Amino acid sequence: MKLVEPSSCSPTAPTVLIGRNRRGHWVACEQNGIFGGLFVNRAQAFKYALCENGHHPEFIVEMSHEIELNICANPGGAGTKRMAG
């Protein structure tokens, strides 16, 4: 007998957006602004995204338009991101 864990019991990995900002730097940020960073190249942004989302490449989205990382804290204490477009 093969036991299969129900999908509802598995935590969903956070979705991480990667792309370039208006200055051409690579950005990786969680879709709700919980975490993120600036990187010198796509490979480093992707590596960070994988590490932060539990190694789930299916939850990494490369943006075709500019994205910006906003490091100012919101009232909840977490940073937020803003997408240009």
C-alpha positions in Angstrom: 0.0 0.0 0.0 1.4 3.4 -0.9 0.6 6.3 1.4 0.1 9.7 -0.2 0.1 12.9 1.8 -2.9 15.0 1.0 -2.0 18.3 -0.7 -3.9 20.3 1.9 -1.4 19.2 4.5 1.6 20.4 2.6 2.5 24.1 3.2 2.5 26.2 0.1 5.8 27.7 -0.8 5.9 31.5 -1.1 5.8 32.9 -4.6 9.0 34.9 -5.4 9.1 37.4 -8.2 12.4 38.1 -9.9 13.3 40.7 -12.5 15.2 43.9 -13.1 14.5 47.3 -11.6 14.7 50.6 -13.5 18.5 50.8 -12.9 19.0 47.3 -14.4 19.8 45.6 -11.0 18.2 42.2 -10.4 15.5 42.0 -7.7 14.0 39.1 -6.0 11.0 39.6 -3.7 8.2 37.6 -2.2 4.9 38.6 -3.8 3.5 40.2 -0.6 6.8 42.0 0.3 7.7 39.8 3.2 11.3 39.4 2.0 13.5 40.4 -0.9 16.8 41.7 -2.1 18.9 43.2 -4.8 21.4 41.1 -6.8 24.2 41.6 -9.3 22.9 39.0 -11.7 19.9 36.7 -12.5 21.7 33.6 -11.2 22.1 35.1 -7.7 18.5 36.4 -7.6 17.2 32.9 -8.6 19.5 31.2 -6.0 18.2 33.5 -3.3 14.5 32.9 -4.4 15.1 29.1 -4.3 16.6 29.3 -0.8 13.9 31.5 0.6 10.9 29.5 -0.9 12.2 26.0 0.2 13.6 25.0 -3.2 10.4 25.2 -5.2 11.3 26.6 -8.7 7.7 26.3 -9.7 6.9 29.2 -7.3 9.4 31.6 -8.9 8.1 34.0 -11.5 10.4 36.0 -13.7 8.8 39.3 -14.5 8.9 40.7 -18.0 8.4 44.3 -16.8 10.4 46.3 -14.1 9.9 45.5 -10.5 11.1 47.6 -7.6 12.1 46.6 -4.1 10.8 48.9 -1.4 12.8 48.5 1.8 10.7 50.9 3.9 8.9 49.2 6.7 5.1 49.2 6.7 3.0 49.4 9.9 3.3 45.6 10.2 7.1 45.7 10.2 7.7 43.9 6.9 9.1 45.5 3.8 6.9 45.8 0.8 7.6 45.7 -2.9 6.1 47.9 -5.6 5.9 46.9 -9.2 6.5 49.5 -11.9 4.4 49.4 -14.9 
